Amino acid sequence: MKKQSGILILILAIVLSFLPLLLKVGSDFEGADGLAEEAILEIASDYEPWAEPLFEPPSGEIESLLFGLQAAIGAGFIGYFMAYSKFRKERVHGA
């Protein structure tokens, strides 16, 4: 039963990941930063940012790479912490 549930969840995750791409073929999937900037300029056209980025990636591909790397490191940390907690609990309780 657990194996079937895992496979079903995996299939559902894949479908949910690709469904927007299939429904909105040819659409631009912009990031939230660009959309927020456009909204701010519509509300207050004289707005000037009060802070500058510490690092500006040379291209969109590098920016995507860094974002993916950040996500992978975060997922690895969360996975390690969850596994460590589980095995620590098993070792302490002898289960």
Buried (B, 14 or more C-beta within 10 A) or exposed (E): EEEEEEEEEEEEEEEEEEEEEEEEEEEEEEEEEEEEEEEEEEEEEEEEEEEEEEEEEEEEEEBEEEEEEEEEEEEEEEEEEEEEEEEEEEEEEEE
